[in-house]
Amino acid sequence: MNSGNKIKLFLVDDDVLFLKGLEIEFKQHADFEIETFISGELCVANLLHGPDVIILDYHLDGINSAAMNGIQTLDKIKAFNKDIPVIMLSSQDKIDVAINCMHHQAYDYVVKSETAFMRLQKNISSIFRFKKIEKQLTWFVDRM
């Protein structure tokens, strides 16, 4: 986690209104440090900012049809740092899309719906609960 114990969250979506709504929701419900991007290219270019979690749209082709899609962006993020949890987000409620995301090492796949924000919050809580347990286990093992 970044300095000040704030979770640094990258939000990546080519739907500017959805992106702004998501940013507002996260700022209202928790103390996140948030960076937003309207393309995968911009997200990848800013990975050195050290995100703790990335929420990434599956398509990313609304502004530029030649832009990197979510899977291509996910692959570049994982090539940069395989330990950054990436939650994929899409309006598609198709199992094959979700499976494809998981094959590319997404942490989870969330369908854009009225419950999406709650699922995203639960995923982020799970990620950091796991990291805390992992850190405690490492400490314990190192003392043995």
N, C-alpha and C positions, 0 to 999 in steps of 0.2 A: 504494500500500500504506500501511497505517496506521503510526503511530509504533511504534517497537520492531521494525519489520520483520515483524511478525506479520500473517498474512493474516486479515482479518476475514471470517468466514464466517457467513452467515445460513442456517439450516436451517428449512424450512417444511413441515410435514406434520401432518395431523389425526390420524394414527395415533401416539398418544403413545409406545407401546412401540417402534415403528420409529424414531421421532424420537430417543428416548433411545439406542437402539442405534447409530444413525448418529453421534450426538454422541460417544459413547464411542469408536467406531472412529476418528474423526478426531482426538480427543485422544490416543489411544494411538500414532498413526502420524506425527503432526506437531504443531508448535507453533502451533496456530490460536487466534485469538480468536473464540469461537463464541457466537452468540445463536440461540436456538430460539424458534419461534413455531408455534402450533397453528392459525393461520388466516391467510389472505391479508390480512385487514384489519389484524391486528397487525403483520405484516411491513411493510405500506405505511406504517403509522403510525410505524414506527421507521427509515425509510430515511435520516433525517438522521444516524443513527449511522454512516453511510458504509461499507456493506459492500463488500468487494472482489469477492465472488462470492456468488450466492444459489443454493441448491439448493431447488427448489420442486416440491411434489407437484402432479400434474395435477388431481386431483378436489377435495380439500379440503372435502368435504361430509359427512364422517362424524360430526361433532359437531353441526353446524347445517346442515340441508339448504338453508337460504336464504343460506348464506355465499357469498362470492365464490369462484369456482372458480380453478384454476391459470392458465387463459388470461386471465381478467379481471385477476388479480393481476399476471401478466406484463405486460399492457398498461399497468397503472398504474405498475409499476416502470420500464418503458421511457419512459413519459411524464415521469417524475420525472428519470431519467438514462439515456439510451439506451446509455451505455457500461458499465453494470453487466452483467457476464456472468451469465446465468441459465441454469442447467442444469435441465431439466424431468425429473421422476422419476415413473414410474407403473408400476402392475402390468399395464397393458395393453400387450401386444406386438402392436400394430396399426400398420401403416405410415401409415394416414390420420391417426392421432393424432399420430404423430411429425412428419408433414408439416405438420399444423396448428400444432404448436408452433414449427416452424422458420419458418413464415409470420408468426408473431407475434414473431420475432426472438430466439427462444431460442438459446443457444449450442450446445446439444446436447439430445438426448432419451435418457434411460437407463431401461431396464426394471428394475424391482425384481426382483432375482434374487440368486443366490449370488455372482455376479461384479459386482454393481452398485457395491460400494464401490471395487473396483479401477478400474472405468471412471470413477467420479467423481474418484478421485485422479489418473488420467491426464489427465482434462479440466482439472483445476485446474493441473496441471503445464504443460499446453499453453498455457493462458491466460497464465500468467506468463512462460513462455518467449517467447511472442509479444509480450507487453508489453515485455520486456527488449529484444528485437530492434527493436521499433518505437521505443523510446527511443533506442537506439544509432543508428538511421537518422536520426532527427530531429536528433540531435546532429551527425551527419556532414553532413547537408544544410545545417544552419545555419552550418556552417564553410566551405561552398563559396562 
